[in-house]
């Protein structure tokens, strides 16, 4: 009897004349596919500089839901008209080469397996896989220069030879989790960048200075001065003339005019343009009001830093755009002294070893993954508190990971506000931390209230990481005083991953350090894409849904349901009904 899985792996059989895919024609689930079904399109031969690839497995991500909800208005689609140019979602992909263009035959061969680093940049533009480029919710696709010769090189990474398809595909979302703990921050004003120094009505003529990052070894190319005290402004101009730094003066600006004023200097400034242009360092002198800080934050470039230098407390909270904080890796720092450079120091991105960590909104797939990583990879906290506001799904997390955590010296506590009530919930958090607060708080639920509540529960030197994908324009009212005073807390954001993060995850998979399959909660063939994305939008499952595009006729199937539907597959699940390479192999042998 022919082993269909062996033939499939070799990828040397005849290819079909057409194939199935799920196009998105606009905003809303009613525009996913035609009448809720995928469509068939002709399969094209690869051009001389293209690869024809087969999508073997594709994870469904909450980001797919965001695209469906926003349509062409999604930030990564840059206003694309989906009616005339639909997109195919799916960026968590494992694929196999099934056709090689004549100019690529020295580099690639049929049967090679890869995963895709989805955050693709080509000629300065973001062309993410499953957004601007056709994604994994299709059986085949053509890949060209954008992926093979992108701004960071080739965005295809070889899959570990013995890995399963799901195991490889899920390195992409896992790399996003890994990236949240691998962020490296500048420790000075950005060399070659733009620094904007803003004084306020309450800024005194203090002895301001910049002790480092403003000398011959390292300095910005441009500084903008707005209402800077005369003595400091004079010092800056003298130093800038000596270093060849351009100086621009824009005095008398209202806070609401900041972005327009900057746009005249830096075309297309601001993170929402997709260019990442703007100010690299926005340095505010004195106890600025919330309006100034909020508007200043919105002028930052990708990776920009808002530096608050004030010897007096800030008078009010600031409406900080947490969507930009998340997507564009911005940071808020500060100092109570008069040396601007004192704010720039090491910012910890890894969890505090032996510390206390709060995972907020941890009942969903990404929450499970963050908790699993904290337990299996380290540095391990002594306490992980995983919470969800109202879902009993958090209990599943405890059932799955509490014993492993305990074996590795970490206490895992799972709580819901619904069970304890608001006052009891907060009292329990205080009790668990001995009234000292958390060293790390990871925001996994797209909730403004969660971010605002978290800030009050941080220990001195603590970190809030806004991992949840709040849309740009979503503002949280934040008290930034703990950033500049002796508590020295930090607000950071993380989104996406780099090629280095993907490589790190692939090594972890190959070495067995971390099991990406452990996060799988349900599977489906191509038919189950619609139901799968809708289930993610409703938070139906506590783990990932993996689609096998070349299986037709299998709808969305939770792993426990395999016991009745596909008992031979179920029999190969791991302990605790965990998806395995062996279960995947049986599935493909049975249904391809």
N, C-alpha and C positions, 0 to 999 in steps of 0.2 A: 504494500500500500504506500502511495506517495505521501511523504511528510510535507504537508503544505507550509508549515512554518519554516522548514529548511529551505524550500524554494523561495519563500518570501524573503528570507534573510539574504540570499544570494542576489536577489533583485535582477536576475538575468532573463526572466521570462518575457513574453510579449506584453507590450503596453496597450491599454485600451485606446479607443479613438476619442472618448470623452470621459469626463469624471464629474464627481459631485462636489459642490461647495455651498457655503452659506453666505450670501451677500447681505449686507446691511444697507438699505436704501434710504434711511433717514432716521429721525428720532422716534423712539418707542419700539416696543416688542412687535407691534403690528408690521413693522418694516424690516424685520429679520426674516430673510428668505422670501419666498412667494407663497402666500397662504399658509405660512407656518411650516414650509417644507424647503429643503435645499433644492438647488437647480443643477442641471447638467450643462457643461460647457465643453467645447472642443479642447483636446489635449494638444498643445503645440510642441514642436521640436525645439530644442535649445538652439539659440544663435551661437556664433563662433565664440563669444565670450560669456556664455551663460551655462548654468547647470540646470537640469531638470531634476527636481527633488520630490520624493514621496514623503508625506507627513505620516509618521508612524504612531505618534501619540501626542496629545495636546491637552494640557491642563486648562481648566476654566478658572479665570481670575475675576475678582470683583471689579477690576479695571474694565473688563468687557462690559459689565453692567453699566459703568459710568459712560462708556462710549454710546451705548444704546440709549441711555437717558438723555445725553447731550446732542447726539447726532453730529452734524457737521460743525456744531459749536464747541466740540471738545477741543481743549487746548492743543492736543497733539495732531489734530486734523487741520488746523489753521484755516477754518472756514470752507472746507471742501464741500462741494455740492454732491451729496450722496445719491441723489436721484439719477444723475447722469454719470457719476463715477463712484459706485458703491465700494465699500471696503469689506474685506474679509478678516474677521477678528481671529485672535489666537496667537499669543506671543510666547507661550510656554511649550516649546516644540522640540521633539526629537525627530530627525529626518534621515533619509537614506538617499544617496545619489543614484538616480536611475538613467540619467542621460548626461553626456559631457560634450560641450561645444569643442570644435576642433582646436581652438587656441588654448584650451585648458587641459588637454589630455596628458600633458607631462606632469601636471599637478594633482589631478583628480581622476578617480576611477569609479565605475559602477560598483555599487555595494558598500562604498564608504559611508560610515555613520557619523552624524554630527549633531550637536545641539546649537542653538542660535542665541547669541548675545543680542537681545531684542533692542537695546538702546543704541540704534544705528545712527551715525552721523555721516553725511556725505556732502562734501563741498560746503561745510558749515551749516547744513540743514539737518534737522531731526527727521528721520524717516523710519521710525520705529516699526519693527516687524509686528504684523497684526494690527497696525494702525494705518500708516501711509503705504506700507508694503503688504501684499497679500499674506495672511497668516495661516495658522494651522487648522482652522475650521474648514479645511479643504483637503482633498486627497492628494493633490499635486500642486506644484508651483514652479515658476521659473525664477532663478536667482542670478543677478547680474552684478555689475560693478559696485552698486550701492552696498551690497553685502560683502563681496569678495575683495574690494579695494576701497573700503571706506576710510574715513579720516583717521581711524585708529587701527587700520589694517584690515585683516579678514575677521568678520564677525561670526564665522563658523568655527566651532571648537570640536575636536574629535571626541566622540563619546567613548567612555571606558569600554574596552572590547567585550567584557563579560557582563556589562550592565544590561538591564531590561530597558524597554522603550519608555515606560512610565518613569522608571527610576532616573533615566537620563533627562526626560522632558522636565521633570520637576526640579532639576538643578537651577532653572531660571528663577522661579519664585523663591527657592531656597537661597539663591545668590543675593536676592533683594534683602532677605533676612540677614544674611551674612554681612552685606554691605552696611547695614545699620550699625554694626559694631566694628567697622574698619575705617571710619571716617578720619581723615587727617586734616587738621585745621591749621591755617596760617598762624604764625606767632609774631607777626609784625604787620604793619601797613603793607599792602600788596606792592611788590616791586613792579614798576612799569605800569601801574594802574592809575585810577582816578580816585583821589581822596577829597571829600567835601567836608569842610570844617564849618560848623554853624554855631554861632553864639545866640544867646537868648536875652530877653529883657532883664533876667536876673543874674546873668553872667557877670561876675566881678572881674576886676582887672588883676586876676591872680597871676602868679608866676608860672604860667603854663609852659610846657616844653615837650619835646619828643626826643627821648633819650636814645632810641634806636629805630631803625627802619626809615631814617630820614638823613642818611649820610652817603658818602661816596660808594660804599659797598652795596647799598640797597635804598631805593627811594621810589616814590611814585613818579610818573611822567607829568601828571597834571594835578594841581590842587585848586580847589574852588573855595573862596572865602566869602562867607556871609555873616555880616555883623560880628566879626571876630574882634575881641578887645584890642585896642590900638597897639599896646606893647607886644602882644603875642603875634599880631598881624605883621608888625614890623620885623620881628625875629624870623617869621616864616618867609617873608619876601627876601630878606637878606640871604637866608640859607638857600632858598630856591634859586636865586640868581647865581650863587656859587656852584650849585649842582646842575644847572640847566633845566630846571623844572618850570613848566609853564604855569603861570598864576592867573586865575580869572577871578574877578571880584563881582559879586552879585549881592549887594546890600539891600536891605529894606524889603525882602520878600515875605509875603504871607505864606504860612505853611501850605495852604491849598494851591499855591503857585509853584511848589517845588518841582513837580513832574514836568509841567509845561516849560519851566525855565531850563531844566536839564535837557529836555527834548530838543531845544534849540542848539545845544552843544553836542549831544550824542544822539544822532538820528535813531529812531526806533528803540529808545531806551525803555528798560523795564522788562522783567522776566516774562510777562504774558505775551510778548511778541515772538517768543521762540528763538530769539537771537542771544539772549543772556546778557545784553549790553546794559550798561547803567553805571552806577557808582560802586566801586569796590569797597571803599571804607567811608561810611558816613559818621563823622565824629561830632557829637553834640556836646557843647560845653554848657554846664550849668543845669539847674533843675527845670528842664523843659516840660511843657504841659503835654497832655496826651495827644492833642491834635498835631503838634509838631512832630512828636515821635512816630505817630502813625503815618503821616505823610512822608517823613524821612525814610522810613522802612520801605515804602513803596518805590523809592528811587534806586534801590540796590540791584546790582547785577547778580547773576547766578554765582553763588559762593560768597556773596557780599557779607560784610559785617557792620552792624550798627553798634557803635562804641559810645556809651554814655559816660561822660567825664563830669562828675558833679560831687561837690563836697556837701551839698544839701539834699534832703530827700525829695523825690519827685512828688508833685502835689496831687497827682491823680493817675488812674489807670490809663493805659493806652490801648486803642483798638488795633491789634496787630493782625495782619492778614496771615492766618495760619496755613492757608493754601500755598502761599509763596514760601513760607518757612519749610513746608514739607517738600514741595517739588523742586525748589531751587537752592537747597542746602545753605540757607542763610543762618546766621548766628547773631545772637544779641550778647554783647559783653559790656564791661564797664569797670570803673574804678572811682573811689572817693578822693583820690589824690589829684595832683595837677600835671602829672606826667602821662601824656596820652598813651605812650607805649606800655605803661604798666598794665593796661587791660589785656594786652595780648600775651597769653601764656598757654601752656599745654591745656587742652580740653580733652577730658577722658571720653572716649566713645565706647569702650568695652564696659561691661557690667562690673561693678565694684566687687572684687574678690572678697568673699565672706560678708558681703553687705546685705542690705535689704532691698528687694526689687518688687515693684508693683507693676503688673501687666494689666492695664485697663482695657476692658472689652476683649477679653482673651478667649471667648467661647467659640469664635469662628476659626476658619482654617489657618489664617496667619497667626492668630493668637496661639493655637496649638503648636505651630512651628517655632514661634519665639520661645515658648516654654520648653519645648523639646531641645532646642539649641542650648538654652541656658543650662539645662541639666546635663546634656551629653557632651558639649564642646567646651564650655567654660570661657573665661573664668567664672566659677560657680558662686552664686550668692549663697549665703547661709539660709536666707528666707526668700521664697517667691510667693507673692500673694497674687493670685489670678482671679479677676473679678469680671462680672457682667451684670448689667443693671437689672435685667429681669428674666434672663433665659436659664432654664434648667440644664441647657447644654453644657454649662460649666462643670456639672457633676461628671460628665463623660471625660473631661480633661483630667480630673482627679483620679478617676478609675484607671485611666490609661498610663499616667505618669507618676503618681504619688509614690509607688513602691520603688521605681527606678531612682527617683529623686532621693528618697530616704537611703537607699543603698550607696548613693554617692555623696552623702553628707549634707543634703539640702532638704529643708522642710518646705513642702508645697501645700499651701492653704488656698482653697477655692471658696469664694463668697459671692452672694448675690444680694443686692439691695432689696430686691423683692422679698426675700426670705427674712432679712433682719430689720427692714424698715430703714428710712434715711438716717435717723439718729443712731440706731443700733449699728448700722453699717459703718458709720464714721467712727463710733466709739471702738468698734472692733479693730479698725485700722490703727487707731492710736494705741490700743492695747498691744497689738502685735509688734509695733515698733518702739515700745516703751516710751512713747510720747516724743521720740527723737526724729521721726520722719523717715522717709525712704531715700536711699542713695541713688536709686534709678527709678524713673517712672517712664514706661513705654506706653504711648497712646496708640491703641490698636482699633479703637472705635471712632468713626468720624463724628465726633461730638464736641461742640464748643463747650458745653457744660463740663465735660470731662476734663478738658484742658484747663479751664478756669479753676476747677476744684483741685486738680493735681498740684498746681503751683503752691497751694497752702500746705501740702503734705510732704514737701521736700526737706531733707536734712541739709545742713550747711555743706556746700560743695557738691550738692546733688545735681543730677542731669534729668531734664525732661526731653525725651525724644518723640517728636510728633511723626510717628510712622504712618498713621492713618491718612488716607488720601482725601483730605478735605479739598474742595474745589477752591481755586483762586477767587478771592473776593470774600471768603468766609473769615470773619473777624472774631477774635476772642479778646475780651477785656482783661488785660494782664497787668498786674502790679509788677513793675520792673525794678522796684527798689531792691529786692533780694539779689539782683544781678550785680548791682554796683556796691552794695554795702558789704559788711564782713561775711555775709552768708555765701556770697560768690556762687550762686546757682547759675546754671546755664540752660538756655532754651536752644535746642537744635532740631533739625528736621532731616529726614532721610527718605529717598525715593529711588527706585530703580537700582541698577547695579552696573559694574564695569566688567570688562573682559577679565581683569585680574580677579574679581570676585567670583566669576564663573569658573575660572581655572581652579581657584581654591576649593570651590564646592565639588568639582569633578574629582579632585584628589581625595577629598573626604569620602566621596562615594566609593572610589576605587579601593581605598584603604579600609573601608568599613567603619570609619569614625562616626558617620551619621547616616541613618537610613531615610532617604527621601520618601520611600514608599510608605513609611509609617504614617504619613499624613493623608493618605488616600482614604476617602470615605465612600465613594461611589464611582462606578465606571459606566461607560455607554459606548455604543457605536456612533456613527455619524448622525443617525436619526435622532439621537438624544440631545443634540446640541441645544435646541430651543428650550427643552425642559430643564436641561442642566444649568443654563445661564439664568433662567427664571428661578430655579431653586437657590442659586447663589444670591440672587437679589433678595430673596425672602429669608436667607439665613437658615435654610432647611437642614444643612449638614454641618457638623463640626469640623470637617476635613475637606480635602480637595476632591474635585470631580475630574477624572481623566477620560478623555475621549480617544477612541481608537478609530480614526477616520476610515479605515479600509474594512471595518466590520459594518455591514448593512443589515438592519433588522433587529438590532439590540438597542432597546430604549434605555433610559436612565435607570440604573440598577444599584441600589445601596448594597454594600458588601454582604450584610447579613441575609439579604434576599437571594443571594446566589445559592444558598442551601437548598432552596426549592427549585429555582430556575435552572441553575447549572451546577449540580452537585459535584461533578468531577473537578470543576474549578474551585468550588468552595472547599473541597477536601485539601487543597494545596495552599490555603491561606495560612498565615502564621498564627501563633498563639495570640488570642485576643482579637481574632478576625482581622489580621493585618495583611494588606496586599503584599504579594511576593513576586519575584521573578518567575517562580515555578507556576504560580496561579496565572500569571499573564501568558506564559507559554501554552498552558492548557487551553486558555481562552482563545488564543489565536489559532491553535491547531483545530479547535472545534468549529470556529465560526468564520475563518477566512474563506 
